[in-house]
Amino acid sequence: MKIDSRKKVRDVAGEHIVMMQGKEATDMTRVVALNASALHLHGLLLGREFNDEDVVRLMLDEYDVDEATARRDAAAWIESMKREGLIID
């Protein structure tokens, strides 16, 4: 999978958001806010292919969490990013 590089993160009033482009751009309510952890993972993975295990490894390296927590949080992040169209397979 890969982060969709066509969807750019913007800093708007201190919030990191992705405003949808293309067909979605006609609906100005379609924005996705990224918290600090989501933004950090987005930055680390942008421009490269990755899989679930890569995200787990990054979480273990970057945060003080056990493996079970990293796996759960990685799965939730991937699911959320896919649901919002920010990750493509």
C-alpha positions in Angstrom: 0.0 0.0 0.0 1.0 3.6 -0.4 -0.1 7.0 0.8 -1.9 8.9 -1.9 0.5 11.7 -2.7 -2.1 13.6 -4.6 -3.8 14.5 -1.3 -1.6 17.1 0.4 -1.4 17.9 4.1 -1.9 21.6 4.8 -1.4 23.5 8.0 -4.6 25.6 8.6 -4.8 27.6 11.8 -2.5 25.1 13.5 -4.4 22.1 12.4 -3.0 19.6 9.9 -5.7 18.7 7.4 -6.0 17.1 4.1 -8.5 18.8 1.7 -9.8 16.4 -0.9 -8.9 17.1 -4.5 -10.6 16.0 -7.7 -14.3 15.2 -7.6 -14.3 15.5 -3.8 -13.0 19.1 -4.0 -16.5 20.4 -4.9 -17.6 19.4 -1.4 -15.7 21.8 0.9 -16.8 19.9 4.0 -14.5 17.0 2.9 -11.4 17.6 5.0 -9.5 15.1 7.2 -7.7 16.3 10.3 -4.5 14.5 11.3 -3.4 14.3 14.9 0.3 14.5 15.7 0.8 10.7 15.5 -1.1 10.3 12.3 0.8 13.2 10.8 4.2 11.7 11.9 3.4 8.3 10.3 2.1 10.1 7.2 5.4 11.9 6.9 7.5 8.8 7.5 5.6 6.7 4.9 4.9 9.3 2.2 6.5 8.3 -1.1 7.2 4.7 -0.3 5.4 1.3 -0.4 4.7 -0.2 3.0 2.7 -2.9 4.7 1.1 -3.5 8.1 4.3 -4.7 9.6 6.2 -1.6 8.5 3.6 0.6 10.4 3.9 -1.6 13.5 7.7 -1.4 13.4 7.6 2.4 13.1 5.2 2.6 16.0 7.5 0.4 18.1 10.5 2.5 17.1 8.8 5.9 17.6 6.6 5.4 20.6 6.9 3.8 24.0 4.3 1.1 23.4 4.2 -2.7 23.6 3.8 -4.8 20.5 0.1 -5.6 21.1 -0.7 -1.9 21.4 1.4 -1.0 18.3 -0.4 -3.7 16.3 -3.8 -2.5 17.4 -3.0 1.2 16.8 -1.3 0.4 13.4 -4.4 -1.4 12.2 -6.6 1.4 13.4 -4.5 4.0 11.6 -4.4 2.0 8.4 -8.1 1.4 8.5 -8.8 5.1 9.1 -6.5 6.3 6.4 -8.0 3.8 3.9 -11.5 4.8 4.8 -10.7 8.5 4.1 -9.0 7.6 0.8 -5.5 8.6 2.0 -4.0 5.2 1.5 -4.2 3.3 -1.8 -3.4 -0.4 -2.3 
